[in-house]
């Protein structure tokens, strides 16, 4: 039976291949988008679990190095009604982004919109928080206070071809305090360690910030050395991170509202990272539905080729079906034969779609796609979905031609009627 079905399917090889390729391209699109969505969802879920309960605090309406929080803000937080809920905290002081503007202006970073940030941290707090000093993979895990030593982002070190800057241990990163006149007043930061920083998995065109960490006193020293009227004082935090024991974003929102109603010495903006990740997941679910719909329509359009091919095949084989019925074949036997032939075309389309899809996913993962490197995950569920969809289209595509073939009247056909 199988040999008979395959022989009939490929009786017109060119038509059979074109029919399978029609559905195959639609399934390829469904497969690639599904793998991409799975990769992004996995990354978002991982990020969500990491930041659940974390709140970032900055000065209201200020970003990066422009934010200025008083160093008394931690004590003030503990004095509030939610102070007993604080599990851990970390403090940061970013030196002026003006000092690293040279790297962006001269296209020394990977992309034009990328940024380089130098951030001072308290090493003891950072260790308790699980920050960059706990993720050093090469070199020293800490640096001496009041010295110009730095930890550099592993993404800069590992992709030297994309960055026109020093990234080896023992080399220097320069801060240009009087940019664009870069000949004078330069502070060199010695790289003493490389900390592991995972990429977000977003396409390359999405701007990234690469952080270089120094000690908190060094950051304050640099700020005072490169003093400008933009700074009211030098010993301040640009960001404070607080972790609460919460499993739901609604609880975190309650903590944030409390912080906004108490006097912390400055107007603040408190931001839940988990809420942001949750919003991203909701937006992505809309894209998931849209992409699945587009893929399904494309695959169904390709599946129409199977119906057309099978109708054409059945029309040309009516005498053959008449002889089968004359020799004892039942209507159900002929119907099943045509459906099996259609399922074979659907299965071939699934193989083509998966094959092309795996090839595209590999290319995209290597950064050859239009959006740069894309994180994708191929799950057994996704493969079963593609195969099931292909067989479903094959089944639908074979029912009508099969019914037409099974209703043939041998006497009329053999008489030429």
Kinemage of the C-alpha trace (Angstrom):
@kinemage 1
@onewidth
@group {chain A} dominant
@subgroup {mainchain}
@vectorlist {calphas} color= white
{ca unk a 1} P 0.000 0.000 0.000
{ca unk a 2} L 2.766 2.453 0.953
{ca unk a 3} L 4.615 1.818 -2.304
{ca unk a 4} L 1.393 2.328 -4.228
{ca unk a 5} L 0.678 5.645 -2.434
{ca unk a 6} L 4.215 6.987 -2.948
{ca unk a 7} L 4.106 6.039 -6.600
{ca unk a 8} L 0.885 7.986 -7.112
{ca unk a 9} L 2.046 10.978 -5.082
{ca unk a 10} L 5.180 11.397 -7.169
{ca unk a 11} L 3.612 10.448 -10.467
{ca unk a 12} L 4.123 14.113 -11.348
{ca unk a 13} L 7.216 14.907 -9.317
{ca unk a 14} L 7.371 18.594 -10.191
{ca unk a 15} L 3.785 19.236 -9.106
{ca unk a 16} L 4.261 17.219 -5.899
{ca unk a 17} L 7.421 19.111 -4.938
{ca unk a 18} L 5.866 22.504 -5.664
{ca unk a 19} L 2.795 21.599 -3.598
{ca unk a 20} L 4.944 20.533 -0.652
{ca unk a 21} L 7.154 23.591 -0.950
{ca unk a 22} L 4.087 25.833 -0.863
{ca unk a 23} L 3.080 24.537 2.548
{ca unk a 24} L 6.728 24.144 3.562
{ca unk a 25} L 7.478 27.872 3.306
{ca unk a 26} L 4.440 28.699 5.428
{ca unk a 27} L 5.489 26.139 8.038
{ca unk a 28} L 9.040 27.497 7.945
{ca unk a 29} L 7.711 30.930 8.893
{ca unk a 30} L 5.615 29.425 11.682
{ca unk a 31} L 8.606 27.421 12.948
{ca unk a 32} L 11.084 30.317 12.949
{ca unk a 33} L 8.681 32.761 14.608
{ca unk a 34} L 7.708 30.126 17.167
{ca unk a 35} L 11.342 29.438 18.043
{ca unk a 36} L 12.063 33.161 18.285
{ca unk a 37} L 9.048 33.731 20.548
{ca unk a 38} L 10.073 30.812 22.756
{ca unk a 39} L 13.580 32.226 23.111
{ca unk a 40} L 12.363 35.696 24.017
{ca unk a 41} L 9.783 34.296 26.453
{ca unk a 42} L 12.410 32.174 28.164
{ca unk a 43} L 14.678 35.201 28.549
{ca unk a 44} L 11.834 37.324 29.904
{ca unk a 45} L 10.811 34.631 32.393
{ca unk a 46} L 14.383 34.311 33.590
{ca unk a 47} L 14.738 38.067 33.942
{ca unk a 48} L 11.404 38.257 35.760
{ca unk a 49} L 12.465 35.695 38.357
{ca unk a 50} L 15.716 37.599 38.937
{ca unk a 51} L 14.141 41.007 39.501
{ca unk a 52} L 10.941 40.021 41.316
{ca unk a 53} L 10.800 42.193 44.422
{ca unk a 54} L 13.458 44.635 43.204
{ca unk a 55} L 12.704 48.368 43.111
{ca unk a 56} L 14.982 50.946 41.505
{ca unk a 57} L 14.948 54.413 43.067
{ca unk a 58} L 16.243 57.507 41.280
{ca unk a 59} L 15.645 61.231 41.522
{ca unk a 60} L 12.369 62.218 39.896
{ca unk a 61} L 12.613 63.316 36.253
{ca unk a 62} L 16.350 62.614 36.179
{ca unk a 63} L 18.209 59.808 34.480
{ca unk a 64} L 21.653 58.254 34.775
{ca unk a 65} L 24.339 60.522 36.173
{ca unk a 66} L 21.896 63.440 36.431
{ca unk a 67} L 20.043 61.744 39.281
{ca unk a 68} L 21.173 62.926 42.738
{ca unk a 69} L 19.920 61.074 45.815
{ca unk a 70} L 21.224 62.063 49.268
{ca unk a 71} L 23.308 59.421 51.037
{ca unk a 72} L 20.841 59.599 53.952
{ca unk a 73} L 18.077 58.055 51.845
{ca unk a 74} L 18.730 54.496 53.066
{ca unk a 75} L 18.279 55.469 56.705
{ca unk a 76} L 15.142 57.379 55.793
{ca unk a 77} L 13.752 54.308 54.034
{ca unk a 78} L 14.329 52.131 57.079
{ca unk a 79} L 12.454 54.684 59.187
{ca unk a 80} L 9.306 54.275 57.080
{ca unk a 81} L 6.538 51.738 57.720
{ca unk a 82} L 7.980 49.455 55.038
{ca unk a 83} L 11.517 49.595 56.446
{ca unk a 84} L 11.139 46.220 58.165
{ca unk a 85} L 10.298 44.615 54.807
{ca unk a 86} L 13.607 45.560 53.172
{ca unk a 87} L 15.702 42.426 52.619
{ca unk a 88} L 18.754 44.015 50.997
{ca unk a 89} L 19.822 47.162 49.214
{ca unk a 90} L 22.565 48.400 46.929
{ca unk a 91} L 23.792 51.879 46.043
{ca unk a 92} L 25.330 53.289 42.851
{ca unk a 93} L 26.859 56.579 41.797
{ca unk a 94} L 27.320 57.017 38.061
{ca unk a 95} L 29.933 59.506 36.966
{ca unk a 96} L 28.906 61.978 34.293
{ca unk a 97} L 28.003 60.361 30.980
{ca unk a 98} L 29.741 63.392 29.498
{ca unk a 99} L 33.079 61.811 30.448
{ca unk a 100} L 32.486 58.738 28.263
{ca unk a 101} L 30.786 60.588 25.388
{ca unk a 102} L 34.086 60.348 23.469
{ca unk a 103} L 33.527 56.616 22.896
{ca unk a 104} L 30.060 57.087 21.471
{ca unk a 105} L 30.870 60.197 19.446
{ca unk a 106} L 33.814 58.461 17.766
{ca unk a 107} L 31.903 55.218 17.066
{ca unk a 108} L 34.129 53.152 19.346
{ca unk a 109} L 31.198 51.101 20.630
{ca unk a 110} L 29.386 48.331 18.774
{ca unk a 111} L 26.440 50.441 17.602
{ca unk a 112} L 25.920 54.181 17.257
{ca unk a 113} L 23.204 54.335 19.952
{ca unk a 114} L 25.079 52.261 22.532
{ca unk a 115} L 26.376 53.873 25.727
{ca unk a 116} L 29.314 53.392 28.061
{ca unk a 117} L 28.665 54.079 31.746
{ca unk a 118} L 31.128 54.259 34.665
{ca unk a 119} L 29.438 53.466 37.981
{ca unk a 120} L 30.751 53.622 41.523
{ca unk a 121} L 29.604 50.881 43.899
{ca unk a 122} L 30.012 49.932 47.546
{ca unk a 123} L 31.813 46.592 47.357
{ca unk a 124} L 30.407 45.224 50.618
{ca unk a 125} L 26.815 46.013 49.652
{ca unk a 126} L 27.405 44.769 46.126
{ca unk a 127} L 28.629 41.411 47.442
{ca unk a 128} L 25.516 41.048 49.610
{ca unk a 129} L 23.304 42.085 46.698
{ca unk a 130} L 24.922 39.683 44.219
{ca unk a 131} L 26.154 42.415 41.901
{ca unk a 132} L 29.035 42.525 39.414
{ca unk a 133} L 31.738 41.944 42.052
{ca unk a 134} L 30.225 38.474 42.622
{ca unk a 135} L 30.388 37.630 38.902
{ca unk a 136} L 34.060 38.284 38.168
{ca unk a 137} L 35.371 35.507 35.949
{ca unk a 138} L 38.852 36.836 35.254
{ca unk a 139} L 41.226 38.990 37.277
{ca unk a 140} L 40.512 40.432 40.705
{ca unk a 141} L 37.078 40.201 42.271
{ca unk a 142} L 37.481 43.586 43.958
{ca unk a 143} L 39.400 46.825 43.706
{ca unk a 144} L 41.031 49.021 46.268
{ca unk a 145} L 38.979 52.045 47.417
{ca unk a 146} L 40.211 55.456 46.285
{ca unk a 147} L 42.185 53.901 43.439
{ca unk a 148} L 41.387 54.142 39.742
{ca unk a 149} L 40.739 50.421 39.292
{ca unk a 150} L 37.796 49.069 37.331
{ca unk a 151} L 35.809 45.965 36.400
{ca unk a 152} L 34.808 45.787 32.732
{ca unk a 153} L 31.765 44.251 31.031
{ca unk a 154} L 32.503 40.795 29.549
{ca unk a 155} L 30.538 41.690 26.399
{ca unk a 156} L 33.156 44.311 25.580
{ca unk a 157} L 36.018 41.925 26.277
{ca unk a 158} L 34.533 38.959 24.380
{ca unk a 159} L 33.627 40.945 21.251
{ca unk a 160} L 36.824 42.915 20.705
{ca unk a 161} L 36.180 43.163 16.971
{ca unk a 162} L 33.058 45.258 17.651
{ca unk a 163} L 34.687 47.720 20.066
{ca unk a 164} L 37.579 50.028 19.271
{ca unk a 165} L 38.758 50.279 22.865
{ca unk a 166} L 41.060 48.549 25.353
{ca unk a 167} L 39.473 45.659 27.218
{ca unk a 168} L 42.313 43.469 28.525
{ca unk a 169} L 43.328 43.306 32.182
{ca unk a 170} L 46.069 45.835 32.820
{ca unk a 171} L 44.859 48.165 30.044
{ca unk a 172} L 43.229 51.555 30.656
{ca unk a 173} L 39.814 53.039 29.982
{ca unk a 174} L 40.054 56.828 29.695
{ca unk a 175} L 37.557 59.377 30.985
{ca unk a 176} L 37.717 62.687 29.136
{ca unk a 177} L 36.739 65.313 31.668
{ca unk a 178} L 37.046 68.215 29.228
{ca unk a 179} L 35.599 66.571 26.101
{ca unk a 180} L 35.753 67.457 23.220
{ca unk a 181} L 39.213 68.892 24.036
{ca unk a 182} L 40.602 65.439 24.862
{ca unk a 183} L 44.291 66.366 25.077
{ca unk a 184} L 44.149 67.424 28.716
{ca unk a 185} L 42.446 66.428 31.970
{ca unk a 186} L 42.128 62.714 31.336
{ca unk a 187} L 41.564 60.127 34.079
{ca unk a 188} L 42.676 56.569 33.265
{ca unk a 189} L 40.917 53.614 34.869
{ca unk a 190} L 43.005 50.449 35.088
{ca unk a 191} L 41.114 47.263 34.227
{ca unk a 192} L 41.703 44.769 37.049
{ca unk a 193} L 38.856 42.337 36.370
{ca unk a 194} L 36.213 41.195 33.882
{ca unk a 195} L 32.727 40.477 35.220
{ca unk a 196} L 30.221 38.229 33.464
{ca unk a 197} L 27.319 40.104 31.909
{ca unk a 198} L 24.677 38.218 29.957
{ca unk a 199} L 23.212 39.911 26.933
{ca unk a 200} L 19.489 40.564 26.849
{ca unk a 201} L 19.085 38.543 23.660
{ca unk a 202} L 17.459 41.516 21.928
{ca unk a 203} L 18.337 42.220 18.263
{ca unk a 204} L 21.549 44.170 17.717
{ca unk a 205} L 19.734 47.352 16.704
{ca unk a 206} L 18.369 47.698 20.276
{ca unk a 207} L 20.667 50.144 22.158
{ca unk a 208} L 22.767 48.657 24.944
{ca unk a 209} L 24.597 50.180 27.885
{ca unk a 210} L 27.936 48.680 28.882
{ca unk a 211} L 28.859 49.306 32.520
{ca unk a 212} L 32.321 49.746 33.985
{ca unk a 213} L 32.397 49.546 37.781
{ca unk a 214} L 34.710 51.401 40.139
{ca unk a 215} L 34.657 52.023 43.883
{ca unk a 216} L 32.151 54.518 45.243
{ca unk a 217} L 34.810 56.893 46.690
{ca unk a 218} L 36.575 56.891 43.306
{ca unk a 219} L 33.323 57.873 41.558
{ca unk a 220} L 32.859 60.765 43.980
{ca unk a 221} L 36.489 61.773 43.483
{ca unk a 222} L 36.045 61.813 39.690
{ca unk a 223} L 32.849 63.849 40.011
{ca unk a 224} L 34.600 66.436 42.161
{ca unk a 225} L 37.658 66.524 39.885
{ca unk a 226} L 35.494 67.155 36.840
{ca unk a 227} L 33.242 69.525 38.766
{ca unk a 228} L 30.644 71.537 36.914
{ca unk a 229} L 27.677 73.661 37.960
{ca unk a 230} L 25.413 70.715 37.183
{ca unk a 231} L 26.313 69.133 40.527
{ca unk a 232} L 25.029 70.547 43.808
{ca unk a 233} L 27.217 68.216 45.845
{ca unk a 234} L 29.545 65.304 45.139
{ca unk a 235} L 28.763 62.577 47.686
{ca unk a 236} L 25.443 61.291 46.386
{ca unk a 237} L 23.840 58.210 44.868
{ca unk a 238} L 22.416 58.209 41.386
{ca unk a 239} L 20.448 55.020 42.074
{ca unk a 240} L 19.423 52.916 45.048
{ca unk a 241} L 18.168 49.345 44.572
{ca unk a 242} L 15.928 47.804 47.238
{ca unk a 243} L 14.728 44.197 47.434
{ca unk a 244} L 11.435 43.264 49.103
{ca unk a 245} L 10.124 39.737 49.896
{ca unk a 246} L 7.296 39.813 47.355
{ca unk a 247} L 5.974 37.209 44.963
{ca unk a 248} L 3.480 39.459 43.180
{ca unk a 249} L 3.988 42.781 41.440
{ca unk a 250} L 0.855 44.190 43.122
{ca unk a 251} L 2.602 43.985 46.509
{ca unk a 252} L 5.615 45.824 45.114
{ca unk a 253} L 3.314 48.533 43.769
{ca unk a 254} L 2.058 49.040 47.326
{ca unk a 255} L 5.615 49.519 48.618
{ca unk a 256} L 6.295 52.025 45.839
{ca unk a 257} L 3.205 54.070 46.710
{ca unk a 258} L 4.337 54.208 50.351
{ca unk a 259} L 7.799 55.443 49.345
{ca unk a 260} L 6.272 58.222 47.286
{ca unk a 261} L 4.264 59.532 50.224
{ca unk a 262} L 7.121 59.913 52.746
{ca unk a 263} L 9.837 62.541 52.983
{ca unk a 264} L 13.122 61.092 51.711
{ca unk a 265} L 14.874 64.430 51.261
{ca unk a 266} L 14.282 64.524 47.502
{ca unk a 267} L 11.522 63.804 45.014
{ca unk a 268} L 12.001 60.236 43.875
{ca unk a 269} L 10.904 57.926 41.109
{ca unk a 270} L 10.548 54.303 42.237
{ca unk a 271} L 10.350 51.660 39.547
{ca unk a 272} L 9.504 47.969 39.742
{ca unk a 273} L 11.665 45.948 37.349
{ca unk a 274} L 9.277 42.992 37.610
{ca unk a 275} L 6.363 45.190 36.508
{ca unk a 276} L 8.360 46.206 33.458
{ca unk a 277} L 9.146 42.576 32.626
{ca unk a 278} L 5.488 41.672 33.081
{ca unk a 279} L 4.453 44.438 30.695
{ca unk a 280} L 6.954 43.146 28.154
{ca unk a 281} L 5.502 39.658 28.436
{ca unk a 282} L 1.979 40.972 27.892
{ca unk a 283} L 3.062 42.912 24.823
{ca unk a 284} L 4.920 39.885 23.511
{ca unk a 285} L 1.828 37.697 23.916
{ca unk a 286} L 0.033 40.020 21.493
{ca unk a 287} L 2.893 39.616 19.029
{ca unk a 288} L 2.764 35.836 19.582
{ca unk a 289} L -0.893 35.711 18.594
{ca unk a 290} L -0.302 37.955 15.592
{ca unk a 291} L 2.677 35.953 14.340
{ca unk a 292} L 0.855 32.639 14.793
{ca unk a 293} L -2.091 34.018 12.824
{ca unk a 294} L 0.114 35.255 9.981
{ca unk a 295} L 2.011 31.967 9.895
{ca unk a 296} L -1.191 29.932 9.859
{ca unk a 297} L -2.655 31.975 7.016
{ca unk a 298} L 0.576 31.575 5.047
{ca unk a 299} L 0.645 27.832 5.652
{ca unk a 300} L -3.038 27.476 4.735
{ca unk a 301} L -2.408 29.375 1.520
{ca unk a 302} L 0.347 26.907 0.756
{ca unk a 303} L -1.992 24.085 1.727
{ca unk a 304} L -4.374 25.136 -1.038
{ca unk a 305} L -1.715 23.915 -3.436
{ca unk a 306} L -2.218 20.403 -2.078
{ca unk a 307} L -5.957 20.573 -2.710
{ca unk a 308} L -5.400 21.829 -6.261
{ca unk a 309} L -2.752 19.181 -6.924
{ca unk a 310} L -4.938 16.406 -5.574
{ca unk a 311} L -7.993 17.561 -7.515
{ca unk a 312} L -5.919 17.628 -10.683
{ca unk a 313} L -4.501 14.198 -9.931
{ca unk a 314} L -7.927 12.711 -9.178
{ca unk a 315} L -9.435 14.156 -12.354
{ca unk a 316} L -6.728 12.515 -14.455
{ca unk a 317} L -7.065 9.146 -12.673
{ca unk a 318} L -10.842 8.640 -12.792
{ca unk a 319} L -10.509 5.647 -15.118
{ca unk a 320} L -7.997 4.141 -12.697
{ca unk a 321} L -10.416 4.570 -9.787
{ca unk a 322} L -13.226 3.075 -11.877
{ca unk a 323} L -11.138 -0.044 -12.532
{ca unk a 324} L -10.346 -0.267 -8.778
{ca unk a 325} L -14.036 -0.193 -7.916
{ca unk a 326} L -14.749 -2.761 -10.603
{ca unk a 327} L -12.194 -5.120 -9.019
{ca unk a 328} L -13.727 -4.822 -5.563
{ca unk a 329} L -12.334 -1.638 -4.024
{ca unk a 330} L -14.817 0.062 -1.748
{ca unk a 331} L -15.490 3.784 -1.590
{ca unk a 332} L -13.724 3.974 1.780
{ca unk a 333} L -10.608 2.331 0.320
{ca unk a 334} L -10.324 4.916 -2.445
{ca unk a 335} L -11.067 7.772 -0.040
{ca unk a 336} L -8.332 6.586 2.314
{ca unk a 337} L -5.870 6.194 -0.564
{ca unk a 338} L -6.330 9.791 -1.710
{ca unk a 339} L -6.176 11.091 1.881
{ca unk a 340} L -2.951 9.132 2.508
{ca unk a 341} L -1.470 10.658 -0.636
{ca unk a 342} L -2.435 14.124 0.596
{ca unk a 343} L -0.991 13.378 4.049
{ca unk a 344} L 2.253 12.364 2.376
{ca unk a 345} L 2.455 15.747 0.664
{ca unk a 346} L 1.739 17.441 4.010
{ca unk a 347} L 4.452 15.407 5.732
{ca unk a 348} L 6.907 16.317 2.982
{ca unk a 349} L 5.955 19.975 3.498
{ca unk a 350} L 6.645 19.613 7.232
{ca unk a 351} L 10.099 18.181 6.518
{ca unk a 352} L 10.871 21.020 4.123
{ca unk a 353} L 9.556 23.635 6.574
{ca unk a 354} L 11.556 22.225 9.487
{ca unk a 355} L 14.674 21.873 7.368
{ca unk a 356} L 14.538 25.421 6.041
{ca unk a 357} L 13.533 26.663 9.491
{ca unk a 358} L 16.499 25.061 11.257
{ca unk a 359} L 18.777 26.608 8.652
{ca unk a 360} L 17.347 30.104 9.171
{ca unk a 361} L 17.457 29.768 12.955
{ca unk a 362} L 21.120 28.822 12.781
{ca unk a 363} L 21.856 31.819 10.546
{ca unk a 364} L 19.926 34.188 12.825
{ca unk a 365} L 21.667 32.846 15.935
{ca unk a 366} L 25.016 33.660 14.305
{ca unk a 367} L 23.932 37.241 13.660
{ca unk a 368} L 23.337 36.965 9.899
{ca unk a 369} L 19.712 38.099 10.111
{ca unk a 370} L 18.479 41.648 9.476
{ca unk a 371} L 18.122 42.214 13.245
{ca unk a 372} L 21.457 40.759 14.329
{ca unk a 373} L 21.797 37.748 16.626
{ca unk a 374} L 18.414 36.431 17.756
{ca unk a 375} L 17.914 34.046 20.638
{ca unk a 376} L 15.715 31.108 19.622
{ca unk a 377} L 14.612 27.931 21.386
{ca unk a 378} L 13.329 24.895 19.505
{ca unk a 379} L 11.076 22.814 21.728
{ca unk a 380} L 9.582 19.348 21.035
{ca unk a 381} L 6.173 20.957 21.424
{ca unk a 382} L 6.939 23.380 18.594
{ca unk a 383} L 8.078 20.551 16.301
{ca unk a 384} L 4.938 18.524 17.084
{ca unk a 385} L 2.866 21.629 16.390
{ca unk a 386} L 4.451 22.066 12.955
{ca unk a 387} L 4.064 18.397 12.038
{ca unk a 388} L 0.494 18.316 13.356
{ca unk a 389} L -0.447 21.435 11.405
{ca unk a 390} L 1.065 19.986 8.232
{ca unk a 391} L -0.784 16.695 8.606
{ca unk a 392} L -3.984 18.566 9.404
{ca unk a 393} L -3.693 20.546 6.173
{ca unk a 394} L -2.878 17.323 4.337
{ca unk a 395} L -5.978 15.669 5.774
{ca unk a 396} L -8.223 18.589 4.842
{ca unk a 397} L -6.636 18.797 1.405
{ca unk a 398} L -7.382 15.136 0.701
{ca unk a 399} L -10.986 14.850 1.885
{ca unk a 400} L -12.767 16.602 -1.004
{ca unk a 401} L -10.649 15.070 -3.801
{ca unk a 402} L -10.992 11.694 -2.053
{ca unk a 403} L -14.771 11.956 -1.879
{ca unk a 404} L -14.854 12.904 -5.544
{ca unk a 405} L -12.736 9.880 -6.456
{ca unk a 406} L -14.736 7.482 -4.282
{ca unk a 407} L -18.026 8.449 -5.956
{ca unk a 408} L -16.830 7.508 -9.418
{ca unk a 409} L -19.281 5.341 -11.395
{ca unk a 410} L -17.272 2.606 -13.153
{ca unk a 411} L -19.842 1.991 -15.896
{ca unk a 412} L -20.067 5.642 -16.882
{ca unk a 413} L -16.308 6.170 -16.832
{ca unk a 414} L -15.400 3.013 -18.699
{ca unk a 415} L -18.012 3.820 -21.324
{ca unk a 416} L -16.447 7.233 -21.702
{ca unk a 417} L -19.429 9.062 -20.122
